Amino acid sequence: MENQTTVSYFLLLEFSKNRHLQLLHFFFFFVLYLATVTANLLIISAVAFDHRLHSPMYFFLMNLSLQDLGIVSVIVPKSMINSLMDTRHISYVGCVTQIFLFLSFEASDLSLLTAMAYDRYVAICNPLHYETMMNWKACTEIIILVWFAGFLYGMLHTIGSFSILFCSNVVNQFFCETPQLLKLSCSGLNVLEVGIILASIIVGIGCFTFIIVSYTVIFKVVLRIPSDQGRQKALSTCIPHLTVVSMLLLSGSIAYLRPSSPTPSYLDFGLTALYSILPPLFNPIIYSMRNKNIKCVLSQLWRF
């Protein structure tokens, strides 16, 4: 598509030209998607239907599962359909929608993990004021702010990404990933997109700094708890969240800080799957394994 600056569709990365490998890719993604949807729906059902989990921490966890469902549902089914139908096409509108929703859910994820760190800070460092500070009105306002911030970020980033002129329509990834899309620009990044990227970096560093500082204070308070049982109870609510944050930070850093390759490779494919698909799958598993209340409710749901 040389010398063209407008496109009506994009071509996503073809996993393989071998039909058997394409079907293997479909089956692998189908299993991952089914497992992710099942795990997150179990968390949502447990929190929604059991009164013992009607607290701010689990309310935030239910919203995290909703966001994780959104992330995988935006990118995985289209890749599965393409492999099954032996095609690479995604419409221009479909690509815009993918980028908007994916970035919105990812931004909401980070915002919510930051809010969950604040929730744990208040619960452990100011337990006497917890019910006052984290009442249902405050929690609802936090969730509304989280979702609004996520969709605002997704909208701004999408506008910036699609305000450039494209010299190609070949996206070297299994979904419309922003870095790969920006490589198709004829004249480089525009001022709007550069501003959005810089703002994203600043906000992202701010969120992770807030989480680190919160847990530094939390661990200092936990170490002063006299009983081993008290320390274990406090840590049992913090370790799953800290593990989820660490996994998101590690997988995102590996995917984005690695020098980009000019040609598509299975390594790029794997790293993108690492940060986009695996966290939504492992987040509910981590919380269910480390939280006794969730394990108890899930076991009751399983017997039912």
N, C-alpha and C positions, 0 to 999 in steps of 0.2 A: 504493500500500500504506500509506495513512495510518493512524496509530494502531496499526499492527502492530509487534510487537517480536520475533517469531520468523519465520524464513524456512526454507523447505525447498529452495530453489534460488536462484541468482543469475542476473541477465541481464547478460552482458558487452556491451561496446561494439560496436555494429553499424557496420562500416566504411562501408557505403552501403546504401541501399534499392534501388539499381539492380543488377539481377542480373548484368550484364556487369562492373560494377566489383567485385562480390563475387567473381566468378571470377578477375578480375585480381589481387585481393588474395590469393586462394588460390594462384595461380600464382607470385606474387612471394614469398610466404612459403615455398612449396615449394622454389623455387630457392635461397633463402637457407638453408633447413634442410638441403637436400641438400649444398650447398657446405660448410656448417659441419661436418656429420657426416663428410663425406669428408676434409676437411682434418685434423680431429682424429684420425680413425681412422688416417690415414697417419702422424701423429706417434707415436701409441701403437704401431703396428706396427713402425715404424722402431726405436724404443727397445727394444721387447720382443724383437725377433728379431736385432738386430745387436749383437755383443759390444763393439764399439767405443763404443757409447753406454751401456754399463753403468757409469755413474758417478752420483754424487749429483745433479748438475745436471740430467741427463736423466731421472733417476728422478723428480725433482720436476716436470719438464716433462710427463712422461707423466701424472702425477696431475692437473696443471693441465688437460690435455686431457680427462681423464675428468670433471672438474668442469664444464668448458665444455659437454661433451656433455649432462651432466645438466641444466644451465640451460636450454638450448634445447629439450630433449626434454620438459621439464615444461610449457612455456608455448606453444610454437609449434604442435605437432600439434592441440591442442584448438581453437586459433584457425582453423587450416586447415579442420578438419572443420566448424566452425560456418559458415564462409563457403561451403563446398561444399554443405552441407545446408540453407543458408538458415535458420539458427537462431541464437539468442543464449544458449541455456541452458547452465548448468553446475550440477551438483548441489552441495548444501551440502558433502558429503564431498569432492567433487572440488575445490571451492574451498579447503577446509582443506588438502587434499593438495598443491595447487599452491603455496600460501603456504609451507607447511612445507618442501617440497623446494627451492623456488626460493631462499628465504632461507638454507637450509642450504648449498646449493651456492655462493651468493654469499659467505656468511661464510667458507666453506672456501677460496674463491678468494683473498680478502684475506689470510687467515691464511697460505696457502701462498706468496703473493707476498712476504710478510714473511719467511718462512723462507728463500725463495730469495735475498733480499737478504743475509741472514746467511751463506748458503752462499758467495755471491760475496765477501763481506767476508773470510771465513776463507781462501778460495782465493787472494786477491790480497794481503791484508795479513799473513797468517800461513801462507804456503805450506808451510813445513817441518812444521807441525803439522796440515795439512789432513787427511791420511789418518787421523790419530789422532782429531781432533775430529769429522770427518764420516764416520765408519765406517758400515757398513751397519746396525749396531744402532742407532746414533744417528739415522740417517736414517729407519729404520722407526718409531722412537719419535716422531719429529717428525711423520711422516705420520699416525700413529694419533692424535696430539694434535690435528692440524689437522682431521681428519675428525670427531673427537669434539666439538671446540669448535664446528664448523659445525652439526652436528646438534643440539647442546644449544641453541645460539642460535636455530635454526629452531623447535625445540620450545617454548622460552620465549616467543618472539615470537608464535607461532601461538596459544598459550594466552591470551596477553594480548589479541590481536586479536579472538578469538572469545569472550571473556568479556564483551564489551559487548552491549548490546541494539540491534538494528538497526531503524531506522524505514523503510528502503527496501531493495530487493534489486537495484537498478540500479547496477552497477559501471561507471563511465565509463572503461574501459580494456579492451584486448583479452585481458587475463588478470586473475586476482585479485591485483591489486597492493595492498600494504598501505596506502599513503596514501589510495588511493581507497576502500578498504574502511572505513577509520576515519572517513571523511566521512559514512558512513551511520549513525553512532552517534546514538542519541536523546538522550543526556545527556553527550556529550563523552568524553574519554579517562578511563579509570580509573587508579588509583594504580599498579597493576601495569604497565600498558602505558607510562605515563609513565616509570617507573623503567627499564624495558627500553630505551626510546628514548634516555634519557640515558646509560645504560651503553653502548649501541651507539655513540653519538657519541664518548664518552670513549675507548673501545677503538679505534674507527676513527682518531681523531686520533693515538692512541698508535702504531698500526701505521704510519701514514704518516710520523710523526715519526721512528720507528726507521729506516724505509727511507731517508729524506732524510739523516739523520745517517750511516748506513752508507755511502751513496754519496759523501757529502762526504769521509769518511776515505779511501774507495777512490780517488777522483780525486786526492787529495793524494799517495797512494802511487804511482799510475800516472804522474803528472807527474815523479816522481823516477826512473823507469825510464830508464836511459841510452839504450837503442836504440829507434829508431822501430818496429821489428818487434815488440819486446816490448810497447810501449805499445798497438800495434794489436791484438795478440793478447789482451791483457787487456781492452781496450775491446770487442772483438768478442763477449765473453761477457756483458758488462754492458749494452750498448746495447739489445738486444732486451728484456731484463727491464725496464729503465727505461722503454722505450717503452710496454710493456704496462701498467705501473703508471700512467704519465701518461695513457694513453687511458682507463683505468678511472676515475681521479680526475676527469678532465675531463668525461667523459660523465655520470658520476654527479652531479657538481656542477651541470651544466647542467640535468639533469632534476629534481633535488630542491631546488635553491636558487632556481629560477625561481618567481615568485609563481603560485600555483595559480589556475586558471580555474574559475568556478562551472559552466560548461557545457563539454561535451566538444568537442574541436577536433582537426583533423589535426595541429596543432603538438604537442599533448600526446601524440598517438599516435606521432609521429615521434621525439620526445625519449625516450619510454619504450623504443621499439625501439632507439634509439641506445645506451642503456646496458645493455639486456638481451640484445640479439641480436648487435650488431656486434662487441663485444669477443670473444665466443667464436669468431666467424668469423675475425677478424684476428689473434688471438693465435698460432695455429699458422703463419699466413702470415708474420708478422713474424719468428718464430724460424727458419723455414725459409729466409727471404731473407738473414738476417744471420749464420747459423751454417753454416760450411763443412762440418762433419761431418754435419749433418742433410741438407744439400743433396746431399752425396755418397751417403748411404744412400738417400735418396728417389729419386735418379736410378737407382740400382741396382734398387730395387723397381719403378720404372717400366719399365725394360728387361726385368725378369723377367716 
